């Protein structure tokens, strides 16, 4: 999980192109091939409409989290120890998020959008508290007072407004008479508000009543941003005239006038000492200034696109910058070297990558990114076996690894073709054995190594195939024929090929339908596991054991309906051990290709680094301590290896076992699901990303299990045919959980589009 009670006060509910100098050197290529390929520059393409300019950044109070917002219509929080997107904040009506602010406690996150609406969120859980119309037009800026009592908003309607933070009630609103306001900032003592006007004006206002305190002066072109020093002695303003003006707040007179060379400042930030000014410029550069001496200390190359905002890390050793390209960049302050790019997408997916090509991503964040070489496009996911290295991303952020050099070329992945069956083909036979013929051709001199076959998104072992025949094999070609068991109804068959350089082909797929006159009497096997007692190492849970037993009991009632026999085993509380879990699977006996296996896990999960630096994910039995994770915990890697040998035709893993509360050491549902996708079968998780999984006494269960139980009992029978298929159940559970948790929890199925729908249960 962990599982938390839902907050009681819940009042409401583009094309971009990312330059990437990293190319890949492969020693096995000949000098001629290397020279040929290296002449063409590689870049990274982001899928159109999935990402967009990042406009604003705010560092979390603890210094471990970064908040961003932008054109992808979301705000996100990022874990600065792992490069992961923790939470997504998205309004009910999709719109560009233009501004954000965080209160001093780190609990309240305020967002402004292009429609002029103000929303307030729980920064940790992602639950929305209210949504109100604050301005008639585009909201340009907002700020929260130091006492967390008031939020100030500004918009292109020319007004500045004050709102009570906790409930959104209006306090005052004024016409600033500056065409419109581009930015506002609150003084450290909470007494004054500074504004930057489109007419170039820089003004001071009293926060108590909204009355104007002073007109400090103006820029010759529009004023873009304002910033108070930490001690409140100075106010910085930047304008499109390429100047930064520093105002003495005691005398209200100009103190410094800094002229920038090329481009103007879109964002300003100060280090902890207040001596170094970080300037984000619209020409893509970042500059560090000794502002009192009006001297540039360092220039960072930034991006070929505009730099919208930048902030220092809590210890000033790192810089985080936001760019119109869609990237958040992480830099070292000491030498200005680039460490990492973090990119978020509109559906909550994300990708973090180093200049030398290593990356981590959400369940399918790498599908939205492709290497471009001339007119050729190579999806990043084709190289996941080479470069998907979460541990390296963590090492980069923690200072244990520094990207060195850039990559030089990319190996062309092999091309696979499924000759049989054809997509959409209908089969009518008595013994459900299907012939599959696949041909793979290498597109470079890296030889073909292997072909993997997947049935209903579960990779099959050679033992699970009826036969396997190599028709033709050479260094550049592999042609195989095999037969496999398939299920009555809809099936998806996939093939993917790997070359010696660990590049993989695009998956080729055929969706088929099997009709048979032979009566099939499948059995249902259910293993439900729930652990509650973890203190003092981890928080105790309330309903994990109850959830496991309830789901096993409910599915047991399917016997005699869709399933001839139902075999259930619930392991709960102190009886949960990894040995007991493996033993229970063996006790089920020999499963047949037509049988269905349902696995349910509820409890805590963590991740650990092994001695080789690899990240491994564990489910924790009750009583596991932080020192006994590897000895007592169930490694999902070992579990999937055990599952791979089972002959069940369909396997469904229901996973309600996410991180233990500490995101940097937690194993989120999505991370575990992504690691298992393609190995186990259907994986349905209780939440997305690093979201919490809620439980509440009024439900008597966790939200995920409550929705599962209600759905199986009939609530998911949208077609009223007394049969609930997987699509119906998944849709019902996702909708019900989002409603129960006020949007704070979003169940997900990695690779959902890969599954052929199937009948799951009958309404009793």
Secondary structure, DSSP 8 states (H G I E B T S, - for coil): -------S-------EEE--------TTS-HHHHHHHHTS-EEEEE-TTT---EEEEEE-TTSSEEEEEETTS-EEEEETTT--EEEEE--SS---EEEEEE-TTS-EEEEEETTSEEEEEETTT--EEEEEE--SS-EEEEEE-TTSSEEEEEETTSEEEEEETTT--EEEEEE--SSSEEEEEE-TTSSEEEEEETTSEEEEEETTT--EEEEEEE-SS-EEEEEE-TTSSEEEEEETTSEEEEEETTTTEEEEEEE-SSS-EEEEEE-TTS-EEEEEETTS-EEEEETTTTEEEEEE---SS-EEEEEE-TTSSEEEEEETTSEEEEEETTT--EEEEEEE-TTS-EEEE-TTS-EEESTTGGGGEEEEETTEEEEGGGGHHHHB-HHHHHHHHHTS----S---------EEEEEES-TT-EEE-SS-EEEEEEEEE-SSSS-EEEEEEEETTEE--GGGSSEEEEEEE-SSEEEEEEEEE--SEEEEEEEEEEETTS-B---EEEEEEEE-SS----EEEEEEEE----TTTS---SSHHHHHHHHHHHHHTTBTTTBSEEEEEEEEGGG--HHHHHHHHHHT----TT-EEEEEEESEEEEEE-TTS-EEEEEE-TT--TTSHHHHSEEHHHHHHHHTT---SEEEEEEE--B-S-GGGB--HHHHHHHHTBTSSEEEESSSTT----EETTTTEEHHHHHHHHIIIIIT-TT-SSEEEHHHHHHHHHHHHHHHTTTS---B-TTGGG----EEEE--
